[in-house]
Structures are given as structure tokens and as C-alpha cells.
């Protein structure tokens, strides 16, 4: 009986962990780690600043609803600095493990 209860408990724990790592969709603006939320609104000025900072060694970040998220797959964001995007991925702390990125107005 104790083995069954333990197995049921472990199964519930495992399914709970799977639900925690589900993908979420974020809509926001691609900025860089130096400027962060300064580029919360998409635009030409933001685009040129972000791309300049990234070419100087900064990393892309996503600003969504006032929060700045680190992005694990930097290659997916090349040329998207200062633009409004839709990002799908799982979040751990403040880092998004990106599975897909597209312009905010595009269908996924």
C-alpha cells in the first residue's frame, strides 16, 4: 500500500513538473541588455540603437509589459532590434528559452 501511495505521489509530481515547463507566448520589443526597458516601444531610433549595441557585444533582450527577459537563442533575433515581436518559449526566472520568434503582426 505504501508503495502505491509513493508511486502515485511521484507521478503527480512528474506531471506537475511537465506543466510548469509549458510554452508561453510573449509580445514585446527587442532591446539590448545595456538599454533594457529604454526601448520598450518599437521604432527606427530604437532599432538603430539596439543593433549598434549588439554589434558592440551586447545581447538581445525582450521587453514585455515592463519586464526585461534574457533570451537564450540570440541568433533568432538578428535584425529584429527595436521591433515588436511575438516570442514563444518557456521561462525560467527571467530567461526565455526561445522556440519561435516572429514579427508581432504575423501569424505563427
C-alpha positions as CSV (number, residue, x, y, z in Angstrom):
1,X,0.0,0.0,0.0
2,X,2.8,2.4,0.8
3,X,4.5,1.6,-2.5
4,X,1.3,2.6,-4.4
5,X,0.9,5.8,-2.5
6,X,4.5,6.7,-3.2
7,X,4.2,5.9,-6.9
8,X,1.0,8.0,-7.1
9,X,2.8,10.9,-5.4
10,X,5.8,10.6,-7.7
11,X,3.5,10.5,-10.8
12,X,1.6,13.6,-9.6
13,X,5.0,15.4,-9.0
14,X,6.2,14.4,-12.5
15,X,3.1,15.7,-14.2
16,X,3.3,18.9,-12.2
17,X,6.8,19.5,-13.4
18,X,5.7,19.0,-17.0
19,X,3.0,21.6,-16.7
20,X,5.5,24.1,-15.2
21,X,7.7,24.0,-18.3
22,X,4.9,24.7,-20.8
23,X,5.5,27.2,-23.6
24,X,4.2,30.7,-23.2
25,X,3.8,33.5,-25.7
26,X,5.2,36.9,-25.1
27,X,4.6,40.1,-27.1
28,X,7.2,42.8,-26.7
29,X,10.0,44.8,-28.1
30,X,13.5,43.5,-28.8
31,X,16.1,45.7,-26.9
32,X,19.6,45.1,-25.8
33,X,21.0,44.4,-22.3
34,X,22.6,47.8,-22.0
35,X,19.5,49.9,-22.7
36,X,16.9,47.4,-21.5
37,X,13.4,48.9,-20.9
38,X,14.6,52.2,-22.5
39,X,13.5,50.6,-25.8
40,X,10.1,49.4,-24.6
41,X,8.5,51.0,-27.7
42,X,9.4,49.8,-31.2
43,X,10.7,52.3,-33.6
44,X,13.5,53.3,-36.0
45,X,15.6,55.1,-33.3
46,X,15.3,52.0,-31.0
47,X,16.2,49.7,-33.9
48,X,19.4,51.6,-34.8
49,X,20.5,51.9,-31.1
50,X,19.8,48.2,-30.4
51,X,21.6,46.9,-33.4
52,X,24.6,49.2,-32.7
53,X,24.8,48.0,-29.1
54,X,24.5,44.3,-30.2
55,X,27.2,44.7,-32.8
56,X,29.4,46.1,-30.0
57,X,28.9,42.9,-27.9
58,X,25.6,43.5,-26.0
59,X,23.0,40.7,-26.1
60,X,19.4,41.0,-27.2
61,X,16.6,41.1,-24.5
62,X,12.8,41.2,-24.7
63,X,10.9,44.0,-23.0
64,X,7.3,42.8,-22.4
65,X,4.8,44.5,-20.1
66,X,7.6,46.5,-18.3
67,X,9.7,43.4,-17.6
68,X,13.1,42.6,-19.3
69,X,13.7,39.0,-20.2
70,X,17.0,37.5,-21.2
71,X,16.9,35.4,-24.4
72,X,18.8,32.2,-24.8
73,X,18.9,31.9,-28.6
74,X,20.5,35.2,-29.7
75,X,20.7,34.1,-33.4
76,X,16.9,34.1,-33.8
77,X,16.8,37.9,-33.1
78,X,19.4,39.2,-35.6
79,X,18.0,42.2,-37.4
80,X,14.9,42.4,-35.0
81,X,16.4,45.0,-32.7
82,X,13.8,47.7,-31.8
83,X,11.0,45.8,-33.4
84,X,7.8,44.5,-31.9
85,X,7.8,40.6,-31.8
86,X,5.9,37.6,-30.6
87,X,8.2,35.1,-28.8
88,X,7.1,31.6,-27.8
89,X,9.2,29.7,-25.3
90,X,9.4,28.5,-21.7
91,X,10.5,30.8,-18.9
92,X,12.9,30.1,-16.1
93,X,13.5,33.0,-13.7
94,X,13.9,35.9,-16.2
95,X,15.2,33.9,-19.1
96,X,13.1,32.7,-22.0
97,X,14.2,29.5,-23.8
98,X,13.0,30.5,-27.2
99,X,11.3,28.0,-29.5
100,X,9.9,30.6,-32.0
101,X,10.0,34.3,-32.8
102,X,8.1,36.3,-35.4
103,X,7.0,39.9,-36.0
104,X,4.2,40.8,-33.7
105,X,1.7,41.3,-36.5
106,X,2.5,37.9,-38.2
107,X,0.6,34.7,-37.6
108,X,2.6,31.9,-36.0
